[in-house]
Amino acid sequence: MTQSTQSMPALFISHGSPDTAIAETKAAHWLRQLARDLPRPRAIVVASAHFEVSGGVAVSADPHPETIHDFGGFSPELYALQYPAPGEPELARQIAAELQAAGFVSRAIDKRGFDHGVWVPLKLIYPDADIPVVSVSVDPAQGPEHHFRLGQALAGLRADGVLVIGSGSFTHNLGEAFKALRAGQREIAVPAWVGDFTAWMGEKLAANDVAALLDYRREAPFAARNHPTDEHLLPLYVAMGAAGDAGRASLVHDSAEFGVLAMTMWRFDPAMAEAGV
């Protein structure tokens, strides 16, 4: 692959359990081949569900981000993994300034490592860790519309060869997932309440029904059961917004783990006119 400055897509990635980095799952296998389907980005911006900041948007300007092992109870092998990709402070400051111009309270911060929402999927997609990565925070108190607008403010980066990724989870009921984990049931049937939610979300994404998606808490079936809290779905809205107002959503991977964690991935491409088609 050669590095590209053509308009990049935006991605929503369900990063799953931290051990996705070493697991032999359908999602992990798919992530390992994803780079073949993308132009090589000059930089990557990730809005991670595990980078929560209230009162504004934080952008990591750390030139050498550490790998954060922000989890417990996993194999020692997982804690030995590192993802030594560089940061890009200049891009981080540019993003913070553009967010401010778009009406957000935003600041670049000097020290912020890669949480597992960043490094786990990137270690599978770009294992050489040779592409600069900038992390952008989410704020669960602000809800979907805020994060959709955040994505819109990042949309211009795609034309400069920057890949925008929202890293979260299409469904995220950890209480139910831990029951299956303790029982050693990683691959079990998907309950109807998960399937109904993901089907509704998929239908609205395919139709680009932004209004319904922004109001998913009230409109989607079993929304509160699939997302007791919002933070793992908010990166989806960042990716949606980053594709532009008429972005096209494509379902690119669909699997599930522990029955209740939908490892669904979406690709958002710019509208045909924007892409020069």
C-alpha positions in Angstrom: 0.0 0.0 0.0 1.2 3.5 -0.7 0.3 6.4 1.5 -2.7 8.3 0.3 -4.1 11.8 0.4 -7.3 10.8 -1.3 -10.5 11.2 0.7 -10.6 8.5 3.4 -13.6 6.8 4.8 -14.6 6.9 8.4 -15.0 3.7 10.4 -16.9 2.5 13.4 -15.2 -0.4 15.1 -16.5 -2.5 17.9 -13.3 -3.2 19.7 -14.7 -5.9 22.0 -12.9 -7.4 25.0 -9.2 -6.4 25.5 -8.1 -9.9 24.6 -9.4 -9.3 21.0 -5.7 -8.3 20.5 -4.7 -12.0 20.9 -7.9 -13.9 20.3 -8.8 -16.0 17.4 -12.3 -14.6 16.8 -14.2 -13.6 13.7 -13.8 -10.0 14.6 -10.1 -10.3 15.2 -9.6 -12.1 11.9 -11.5 -9.4 10.1 -9.6 -6.6 11.6 -6.3 -8.2 10.6 -7.3 -8.0 6.9 -8.9 -4.6 7.0 -5.9 -2.5 5.9 -5.9 -4.3 2.6 -9.3 -2.6 1.8 -8.1 0.9 2.7 -5.7 3.5 1.2 -2.8 3.9 3.6 -3.6 6.9 5.8 -1.0 9.5 6.7 -2.5 9.7 10.2 -5.3 8.2 12.3 -7.7 10.0 14.6 -9.5 7.7 17.1 -12.5 8.7 19.3 -12.4 6.0 21.9 -15.2 5.1 24.4 -12.4 4.7 27.0 -11.2 8.3 26.7 -13.9 10.1 28.7 -13.5 13.8 29.4 -16.3 16.1 30.7 -16.6 19.8 30.0 -15.0 19.8 26.6 -13.1 17.8 24.0 -9.5 16.7 24.8 -7.1 15.9 21.9 -3.9 14.0 22.6 -0.8 15.9 21.6 1.5 13.4 23.2 4.4 12.7 20.8 5.1 9.3 22.3 1.9 7.9 23.8 2.3 5.0 26.1 0.3 1.8 25.8 -2.3 1.8 28.6 -3.4 -1.6 29.9 -6.7 -0.2 31.4 -8.2 -3.6 32.4 -7.8 -6.4 34.8 -8.0 -10.2 35.0 -6.6 -11.1 31.7 -3.7 -13.3 30.5 -0.2 -12.0 31.3 0.5 -12.1 27.6 -1.9 -9.3 27.0 -0.2 -7.0 29.5 3.1 -7.5 27.7 1.7 -6.1 24.4 2.8 -2.6 23.4 1.7 -0.4 20.5 4.5 2.2 20.0 2.9 4.3 17.3 3.9 7.9 17.4 1.6 10.8 18.1 1.3 13.9 16.0 1.2 17.0 18.2 0.9 19.4 15.2 -2.2 17.6 14.0 -3.6 17.4 17.5 -3.3 21.2 17.9 -4.9 21.7 14.5 -7.8 19.5 15.5 -8.3 21.4 18.8 -8.3 24.7 16.9 -10.8 23.5 14.4 -13.1 22.2 17.1 -12.9 25.5 18.8 -13.8 27.2 15.5 -16.8 24.9 15.3 -18.1 26.0 18.7 -16.6 23.3 20.9 -14.6 23.8 24.1 -11.5 21.9 23.1 -7.8 21.7 24.2 -4.8 19.7 23.2 -3.2 17.8 26.1 0.4 16.9 26.3 0.1 13.5 28.1 -2.3 10.8 27.0 -1.5 7.3 26.1 -3.4 4.8 24.0 -6.3 3.1 25.9 -7.4 -0.3 24.8 -10.1 1.2 22.6 -7.3 2.7 20.6 -4.5 0.2 20.6 -6.3 -3.1 20.5 -8.0 -2.6 17.1 -5.0 -0.7 15.7 -2.6 -3.5 16.7 -4.6 -5.8 14.5 -5.2 -3.4 11.6 -1.7 -1.7 11.5 0.6 -4.0 13.5 3.7 -2.2 12.4 2.6 0.8 14.5 4.2 3.2 12.0 1.3 5.6 11.4 0.8 8.6 13.7 -2.3 8.3 16.0 -4.2 11.1 17.7 -6.9 10.3 20.4 -10.0 12.4 20.8 -12.2 12.2 23.9 -15.9 11.5 24.2 -18.3 13.0 26.8 -21.2 10.7 27.8 -23.0 13.6 29.4 -23.4 15.3 26.0 -25.1 12.5 24.1 -25.3 11.5 20.4 -26.0 14.9 18.8 -22.9 16.4 20.4 -20.7 13.5 19.0 -22.3 13.7 15.6 -21.4 17.4 15.4 -17.9 16.5 16.7 -17.6 14.1 13.8 -18.8 16.7 11.4 -16.0 19.0 12.6 -13.5 16.3 11.9 -14.8 15.6 8.4 -12.3 17.8 6.6 -9.4 15.7 7.8 -10.4 12.9 5.5 -9.5 14.8 2.4 -6.0 15.1 3.9 -5.5 11.4 4.1 -6.5 11.1 7.8 -8.5 8.0 8.8 -11.2 8.8 11.4 -12.2 5.9 13.6 -14.9 5.7 16.3 -14.0 2.8 18.6 -16.7 1.5 20.9 -19.2 -1.3 20.8 -22.5 -1.7 18.8 -24.0 -3.3 22.0 -22.4 -3.1 25.4 -24.2 -4.8 28.3 -21.2 -5.8 30.4 -23.3 -7.5 33.1 -24.7 -10.0 30.7 -21.4 -10.4 28.9 -19.6 -11.2 32.2 -22.1 -14.0 32.9 -21.2 -15.7 29.6 -17.5 -15.0 30.2 -17.5 -16.7 33.6 -19.3 -19.6 32.0 -16.7 -19.8 29.3 -19.3 -19.1 26.6 -17.7 -16.8 24.0 -19.7 -18.1 21.1 -23.3 -18.6 22.0 -26.6 -17.6 20.5 -27.6 -13.9 20.3 -30.6 -13.1 22.4 -33.7 -11.6 20.6 -33.3 -8.3 22.5 -29.8 -7.9 21.1 -30.9 -8.9 17.6 -33.8 -6.6 17.6 -31.7 -3.6 18.6 -28.9 -4.3 16.1 -31.4 -4.8 13.3 -33.1 -1.5 14.0 -29.8 0.3 14.1 -28.7 -1.3 10.9 -31.9 -0.3 9.1 -31.5 3.3 10.2 -27.8 3.4 9.3 -28.5 2.0 5.9 -31.2 4.6 5.3 -29.1 7.4 6.7 -31.9 8.2 9.1 -29.8 10.5 11.3 -32.8 11.9 13.3 -33.9 8.4 14.4 -30.3 7.4 15.2 -29.8 10.5 17.3 -32.9 9.6 19.3 -32.0 5.9 19.6 -32.6 5.9 23.4 -36.4 6.5 22.8 -36.8 4.9 19.4 -34.6 1.7 19.3 -36.0 -1.5 20.8 -34.2 -2.5 24.0 -31.9 0.5 23.8 -31.3 0.7 27.6 -30.7 -3.0 27.9 -28.1 -3.0 25.1 -26.5 0.2 26.3 -27.1 0.8 30.0 -24.7 3.7 29.5 -24.0 5.6 26.3 -20.3 5.8 26.1 -19.6 2.8 23.9 -22.1 3.9 21.2 -21.0 7.5 21.1 -18.0 6.8 18.8 -20.5 5.6 16.2 -21.9 9.1 15.9 -18.4 10.6 15.5 -17.8 8.3 12.6 -21.2 9.1 11.1 -20.6 12.8 11.3 -17.1 12.5 9.9 -18.5 11.0 6.7 -20.3 14.3 5.9 -24.0 15.1 5.7 -24.8 12.6 2.9 -22.3 9.9 3.9 -23.0 6.3 2.9 -23.0 3.6 5.6 -21.9 0.1 4.7 -22.0 -2.9 7.1 -18.5 -4.4 6.7 -18.5 -7.0 9.6 -21.1 -8.6 11.8 -20.4 -11.1 14.5 -21.1 -11.4 18.2 -19.2 -12.6 21.3 -20.6 -13.8 24.6 -24.0 -13.6 23.0 -24.6 -9.9 23.9 -21.5 -8.1 22.5 -22.3 -7.2 18.9 -18.9 -6.9 17.2 -20.5 -5.0 14.3 -18.3 -2.7 12.2 -19.5 0.1 9.8 -17.7 2.0 7.1 -18.8 5.5 6.2 -17.9 6.8 2.8 -18.3 10.4 1.6 -21.2 11.3 -0.7 -20.4 10.7 -4.4 -20.1 14.4 -5.2 -17.6 14.9 -2.4 -15.6 11.9 -3.4 -15.4 13.1 -6.9 -17.4 10.2 -8.3 
